[in-house]
Amino acid sequence: MPEIQAHSIRELKRLHLLGIEQVEGIPCYHITGSGVLGDHDIWVSTDDLLIRKLRFLILNTPHEEIRRNVKVGVSLPPGTFSFSK
């Protein structure tokens, strides 16, 4: 499962579906839950069930992540994950 603040989404408690909202034109389930480090909002696409947006607090500072151009099942060039030592 994807991780939020080094914790798995599976660890979120008191989950609530707040409704369906658009994230950059994509209909998403807006889900809220509480984790070890605070409250989280997650937007999951109603079509492909991929996470499109996250909102959470780290040290009382709000953070937001929007995932764009998500592609699954595509080939990646061999050098994509080459790292220099």
DSSP file (Angstrom, degrees, kcal/mol; ACC not computed):
  #  RESIDUE AA STRUCTURE BP1 BP2  ACC     N-H-->O    O-->H-N    N-H-->O    O-->H-N    TCO  KAPPA ALPHA  PHI   PSI    X-CA   Y-CA   Z-CA
    1    1 A M              0   0    0      0, 0.0     0, 0.0     0, 0.0     0, 0.0   0.000 360.0 360.0 360.0 150.5    0.0    0.0    0.0
    2    2 A P        -     0   0    0      0, 0.0     7,-1.8     0, 0.0     2,-0.4  -0.286 360.0-127.7 -62.1 153.3    1.2    3.6   -0.5
    3    3 A E  E     -A    8   0A   0      5,-0.2     2,-0.5     6,-0.1     5,-0.3  -0.825  15.1-160.7-109.2 146.6    2.7    5.2    2.5
    4    4 A I  E >  S-A    7   0A   0      3,-4.0     3,-1.8    -2,-0.4    36,-0.0  -0.991  81.9 -16.1-122.8 120.6    1.8    8.6    4.1
    5    5 A Q  T 3  S-     0   0    0     -2,-0.5    -1,-0.1     1,-0.3     3,-0.1   0.895 129.3 -53.4  53.2  43.4    4.4   10.1    6.3
    6    6 A A  T 3  S+     0   0    0      1,-0.2     2,-0.4    -3,-0.0    -1,-0.3   0.621 122.0 103.9  67.3  15.0    6.2    6.7    6.6
    7    7 A H  E <  S-A    4   0A   0     -3,-1.8    -3,-4.0    30,-0.0    -1,-0.2  -0.956  75.0-110.9-124.7 147.1    3.0    5.0    7.6
    8    8 A S  E >   -A    3   0A   0     -2,-0.4     3,-1.9    -5,-0.3     4,-0.2  -0.431  19.0-124.9 -75.3 148.1    0.8    2.8    5.5
    9    9 A I  G >  S+     0   0    0     -7,-1.8     3,-1.8     1,-0.3    -1,-0.1   0.809 110.1  70.6 -58.6 -29.4   -2.7    3.9    4.5
   10   10 A R  G 3  S+     0   0    0      1,-0.3    -1,-0.3    -8,-0.2    -7,-0.1   0.719  89.3  62.4 -61.1 -20.4   -3.9    0.7    6.1
   11   11 A E  G <  S+     0   0    0     -3,-1.9    -1,-0.3     2,-0.0    -2,-0.2   0.538  76.8 113.5 -84.6  -7.0   -3.0    2.2    9.5
   12   12 A L    <   -     0   0    0     -3,-1.8     2,-0.2    -4,-0.2    23,-0.2  -0.411  51.2-160.2 -67.9 141.5   -5.5    5.0    9.2
   13   13 A K  E     +B   34   0B   0     21,-3.4    21,-3.0     1,-0.2    -2,-0.0  -0.705  61.5  30.5-116.5 168.1   -8.4    4.9   11.6
   14   14 A R  E    S-     0   0B   0     -2,-0.2     2,-0.2    19,-0.2    -1,-0.2   0.911  77.5-168.3  49.4  53.0  -11.9    6.5   11.7
   15   15 A L  E     -     0   0B   0     -3,-0.2     2,-0.4    18,-0.1    18,-0.2  -0.492   7.9-176.8 -74.1 139.4  -12.2    6.5    7.9
   16   16 A H  E     -B   32   0B   0     16,-2.3    16,-2.4    -2,-0.2     2,-0.7  -1.000  25.6-136.1-138.9 135.9  -15.1    8.5    6.4
   17   17 A L  E     -B   31   0B   0     -2,-0.4    14,-0.2    14,-0.2     3,-0.1  -0.836  18.6-174.8 -88.8 117.6  -16.2    8.9    2.8
   18   18 A L  E     -     0   0B   0     12,-3.3     2,-0.3    -2,-0.7    13,-0.1   0.584  49.6 -91.5 -90.0 -11.1  -17.0   12.6    2.4
   19   19 A G  E     -B   30   0B   0     11,-0.7    11,-3.0     2,-0.1     2,-0.5  -0.866  52.4 -50.2 134.9-169.4  -18.4   12.3   -1.1
   20   20 A I  E     +B   29   0B   0     -2,-0.3     2,-0.3     9,-0.2     9,-0.2  -0.935  55.5 172.4-110.1 128.1  -17.2   12.5   -4.7
   21   21 A E  E     -B   28   0B   0      7,-2.8     7,-3.0    -2,-0.5     2,-0.4  -0.919  32.8-108.5-132.4 156.2  -15.1   15.5   -5.7
   22   22 A Q  E     -B   27   0B   0     -2,-0.3     2,-0.5     5,-0.2    23,-0.0  -0.700  22.6-168.9 -86.1 134.3  -13.2   16.4   -8.9
   23   23 A V  E >  S-B   26   0B   0      3,-2.4     3,-1.4    -2,-0.4    -2,-0.0  -0.935  81.8 -30.1-121.4 104.9   -9.4   16.5   -8.8
   24   24 A E  T 3  S-     0   0    0     -2,-0.5    -1,-0.1     1,-0.3    -2,-0.0   0.895 128.2 -44.9  50.9  45.4   -8.2   18.2  -11.9
   25   25 A G  T 3  S+     0   0    0      1,-0.2    -1,-0.3     0, 0.0    -3,-0.1   0.442 115.5 114.9  84.7   1.1  -11.3   16.9  -13.8
   26   26 A I  E <   -B   23   0B   0     -3,-1.4    -3,-2.4    26,-0.0     2,-0.2  -0.915  68.2-125.2-106.5 122.8  -11.2   13.4  -12.5
   27   27 A P  E     +B   22   0B   0      0, 0.0    19,-2.5     0, 0.0    20,-0.5  -0.489  39.9 178.8 -67.4 129.7  -14.0   12.2  -10.2
   28   28 A C  E     -BC  21  45B   0     -7,-3.0    -7,-2.8    17,-0.3     2,-0.4  -0.969  35.1-116.1-135.9 146.8  -12.6   11.0   -6.9
   29   29 A Y  E     -BC  20  44B   0     15,-3.4    15,-2.3    -2,-0.3     2,-0.7  -0.696  30.7-143.5 -73.6 128.9  -13.8    9.5   -3.6
   30   30 A H  E     +BC  19  43B   0    -11,-3.0   -12,-3.3    -2,-0.4   -11,-0.7  -0.883  25.9 179.6 -98.9 114.1  -12.8   12.0   -0.9
   31   31 A I  E     -BC  17  42B   0     11,-3.3    11,-3.2    -2,-0.7     2,-0.4  -0.921  11.0-165.4-118.2 138.4  -11.8   10.0    2.2
   32   32 A T  E     +BC  16  41B   0    -16,-2.4   -16,-2.3    -2,-0.4     2,-0.3  -0.934  15.9 158.6-122.0 148.7  -10.6   11.3    5.5
   33   33 A G  E     - C   0  40B   0      7,-2.2     7,-2.9    -2,-0.4     2,-0.4  -0.980  35.5-111.5-159.8 166.2   -9.0    9.3    8.3
   34   34 A S  E     -BC  13  39B   0    -21,-3.0   -21,-3.4    -2,-0.3     5,-0.2  -0.894  32.8-179.6-109.5 134.8   -6.8    9.7   11.3
   35   35 A G  E >   - C   0  38B   0      3,-3.2     3,-1.1    -2,-0.4   -23,-0.1  -0.603  47.1 -85.0-120.4-176.8   -3.2    8.4   11.5
   36   36 A V  T 3  S+     0   0    0      1,-0.3     3,-0.1    -2,-0.2   -24,-0.0   0.857 128.8  37.8 -57.1 -38.2   -0.4    8.3   14.0
   37   37 A L  T 3  S-     0   0    0      1,-0.3     2,-0.3   -32,-0.0    -1,-0.3   0.348 126.3 -76.0-101.2   6.0    0.8   11.8   13.0
   38   38 A G  E <  S-C   35   0B   0     -3,-1.1    -3,-3.2    18,-0.1    -1,-0.3  -0.876  71.0 -22.4 136.4-167.8   -2.6   13.4   12.5
   39   39 A D  E     -C   34   0B   0     -2,-0.3    18,-0.7    -5,-0.2     2,-0.3  -0.498  50.9-164.8 -84.2 149.4   -5.5   13.6   10.1
   40   40 A H  E     -CD  33  56B   0     -7,-2.9    -7,-2.2    -2,-0.2     2,-0.4  -0.972  11.6-155.7-133.3 146.1   -5.3   12.8    6.4
   41   41 A D  E     -CD  32  55B   0     14,-2.8    14,-2.3    -2,-0.3     2,-0.4  -0.986  16.7-174.6-118.6 134.7   -7.4   13.5    3.3
   42   42 A I  E     -CD  31  54B   0    -11,-3.2   -11,-3.3    -2,-0.4     2,-0.5  -0.993  13.9-157.2-132.0 135.4   -7.1   11.2    0.4
   43   43 A W  E     -CD  30  53B   0     10,-2.7     9,-3.0    -2,-0.4    10,-1.4  -0.968  13.9-171.7-114.3 120.3   -8.8   11.4   -3.1
   44   44 A V  E     -CD  29  51B   0    -15,-2.3   -15,-3.4    -2,-0.5     7,-0.2  -0.944  29.8-110.0-116.6 128.0   -9.1    8.1   -4.9
   45   45 A S  E  >  -C   28   0B   0      5,-2.7     4,-1.2    -2,-0.5   -17,-0.3  -0.282  15.6-145.5 -56.9 133.2  -10.2    8.0   -8.6
   46   46 A T  T  4 S+     0   0    0    -19,-2.5    -1,-0.2     2,-0.1   -18,-0.1   0.703  96.5  47.4 -71.6 -19.1  -13.7    6.5   -8.9
   47   47 A D  T  4 S+     0   0    0    -20,-0.5    -1,-0.1     3,-0.1   -19,-0.1   0.946 130.7   9.7 -88.2 -57.7  -12.6    4.9  -12.2
   48   48 A D  T  4 S-     0   0    0      2,-0.1    -2,-0.1     0, 0.0     3,-0.1   0.434  90.2-126.9-108.6  -1.0   -9.2    3.3  -11.7
   49   49 A L     <  +     0   0    0     -4,-1.2     2,-0.3     1,-0.2    -3,-0.1   0.713  58.5 145.5  61.8  24.0   -9.0    3.5   -7.9
   50   50 A L        -     0   0    0      1,-0.1    -5,-2.7    20,-0.0     2,-0.4  -0.686  58.8-105.6 -88.5 146.2   -5.6    5.2   -8.0
   51   51 A I  E     +D   44   0B   0     -2,-0.3    -7,-0.2    -7,-0.2     3,-0.1  -0.571  41.4 172.3 -70.1 126.4   -4.7    7.9   -5.4
   52   52 A R  E     +     0   0B   0     -9,-3.0    15,-3.0    -2,-0.4     2,-0.3   0.666  61.6  16.5-108.1 -25.8   -4.9   11.3   -7.1
   53   53 A K  E     -DE  43  66B   0    -10,-1.4   -10,-2.7    13,-0.2     2,-0.3  -0.995  55.5-170.6-153.8 143.2   -4.4   13.7   -4.2
   54   54 A L  E     -DE  42  65B   0     11,-2.5    11,-2.4    -2,-0.3     2,-0.4  -0.984   2.4-176.0-131.2 143.7   -3.2   13.6   -0.6
   55   55 A R  E     +DE  41  64B   0    -14,-2.3   -14,-2.8    -2,-0.3     2,-0.3  -0.982  22.1 138.0-140.5 130.9   -3.4   16.3    2.1
   56   56 A F  E     -DE  40  63B   0      7,-2.1     7,-3.0    -2,-0.4     2,-0.4  -0.954  44.3-105.3-160.2 171.6   -1.9   15.9    5.6
   57   57 A L  E     - E   0  62B   0    -18,-0.7     2,-0.4    -2,-0.3    -2,-0.0  -0.896  20.6-173.7-110.7 138.4    0.1   17.7    8.3
   58   58 A I  E >  S- E   0  61B   0      3,-2.4     3,-1.6    -2,-0.4   -20,-0.1  -0.979  82.6 -17.1-127.9 119.4    3.7   17.3    9.2
   59   59 A L  T 3  S-     0   0    0     -2,-0.4    -1,-0.1     1,-0.3   -22,-0.0   0.909 128.0 -55.3  50.9  47.1    4.9   19.2   12.3
   60   60 A N  T 3  S+     0   0    0      1,-0.2    -1,-0.3     0, 0.0    -3,-0.0   0.642 114.2 121.1  62.5  17.4    1.7   21.4   12.0
   61   61 A T  E <   -E   58   0B   0     -3,-1.6    -3,-2.4     2,-0.0    -1,-0.2  -0.952  63.7-126.9-111.2 123.1    2.6   22.3    8.5
   62   62 A P  E     -E   57   0B   0      0, 0.0     2,-0.4     0, 0.0    -5,-0.2  -0.434  27.2-171.4 -70.5 140.3    0.1   21.4    5.8
   63   63 A H  E     -E   56   0B   0     -7,-3.0    -7,-2.1    -2,-0.1     2,-0.4  -0.975   5.6-171.4-130.1 145.5    1.2   19.4    2.8
   64   64 A E  E     -E   55   0B   0     -2,-0.4     2,-0.4    -9,-0.2    -9,-0.2  -1.000   2.5-170.9-139.2 137.1   -0.6   18.5   -0.4
   65   65 A E  E     -E   54   0B   0    -11,-2.4   -11,-2.5    -2,-0.4     2,-0.5  -0.995   2.3-168.1-129.5 127.4    0.4   16.2   -3.1
   66   66 A I  E     -E   53   0B   0     -2,-0.4     2,-0.6   -13,-0.2   -13,-0.2  -0.968  13.5-146.5-115.4 129.2   -1.4   15.9   -6.5
   67   67 A R        -     0   0    0    -15,-3.0     2,-0.3    -2,-0.5     3,-0.3  -0.855  23.1-177.5-100.3 118.5   -0.6   12.9   -8.7
   68   68 A R        +     0   0    0     -2,-0.6   -44,-0.0     1,-0.2    -2,-0.0  -0.760  56.8  14.8-114.6 157.4   -0.8   13.8  -12.4
   69   69 A N  S    S-     0   0    0     -2,-0.3     2,-0.3     1,-0.2    -1,-0.2   0.859  76.4-173.9  50.6  43.2   -0.3   11.8  -15.6
   70   70 A V        -     0   0    0     -3,-0.3     2,-0.4   -20,-0.0    -1,-0.2  -0.538   3.2-177.5 -71.4 127.1   -0.5    8.5  -13.7
   71   71 A K        -     0   0    0     -2,-0.3     2,-0.4     3,-0.0     3,-0.2  -0.991   7.7-171.4-129.8 136.3    0.2    5.6  -16.0
   72   72 A V        +     0   0    0     -2,-0.4     3,-0.1     1,-0.1    -2,-0.0  -0.941  66.4  23.1-124.3 148.5    0.2    1.9  -15.2
   73   73 A G  S    S+     0   0    0     -2,-0.4     2,-0.3     1,-0.3    -1,-0.1   0.764  85.9 132.3  73.6  25.3    1.3   -1.0  -17.3
   74   74 A V        -     0   0    0     -3,-0.2    -1,-0.3     1,-0.0     2,-0.2  -0.826  59.1-111.0-109.6 151.4    3.7    0.9  -19.5
   75   75 A S        -     0   0    0     -2,-0.3    -1,-0.0    -3,-0.1    -3,-0.0  -0.539  28.2-151.6 -77.2 142.7    7.3    0.0  -20.4
   76   76 A L        -     0   0    0     -2,-0.2    -1,-0.0     2,-0.0     0, 0.0  -0.909  25.2-103.4-113.8 143.6   10.0    2.1  -18.9
   77   77 A P    >   -     0   0    0      0, 0.0     3,-2.1     0, 0.0     4,-0.3  -0.328  34.4-113.9 -62.0 147.9   13.4    2.6  -20.5
   78   78 A P  G >  S+     0   0    0      0, 0.0     3,-0.7     0, 0.0    -2,-0.0   0.805 113.8  57.8 -54.3 -33.1   16.2    0.6  -18.9
   79   79 A G  G >  S+     0   0    0      1,-0.2     3,-1.6     2,-0.1     0, 0.0   0.501  77.7  95.0 -78.0  -3.2   18.0    3.7  -17.6
   80   80 A T  G <  S+     0   0    0     -3,-2.1    -1,-0.2     1,-0.3     0, 0.0   0.868  95.7  30.9 -56.4 -39.3   15.0    5.0  -15.7
   81   81 A F  G <  S+     0   0    0     -3,-0.7     2,-0.5    -4,-0.3    -1,-0.3  -0.034  86.5 128.5-113.8  30.6   16.2    3.4  -12.4
   82   82 A S    <   -     0   0    0     -3,-1.6     2,-0.4     0, 0.0    -3,-0.0  -0.761  37.1-170.8 -86.4 127.8   20.0    3.7  -13.0
   83   83 A F        -     0   0    0     -2,-0.5     2,-0.2     2,-0.0    -2,-0.1  -0.953  17.2-132.7-122.4 139.1   21.7    5.3  -10.0
   84   84 A S              0   0    0     -2,-0.4     0, 0.0     1,-0.1     0, 0.0  -0.614 360.0 360.0 -86.1 150.1   25.3    6.4   -9.7
   85   85 A K              0   0    0     -2,-0.2    -1,-0.1     0, 0.0    -2,-0.0   0.441 360.0 360.0 -91.3 360.0   27.3    5.5   -6.6
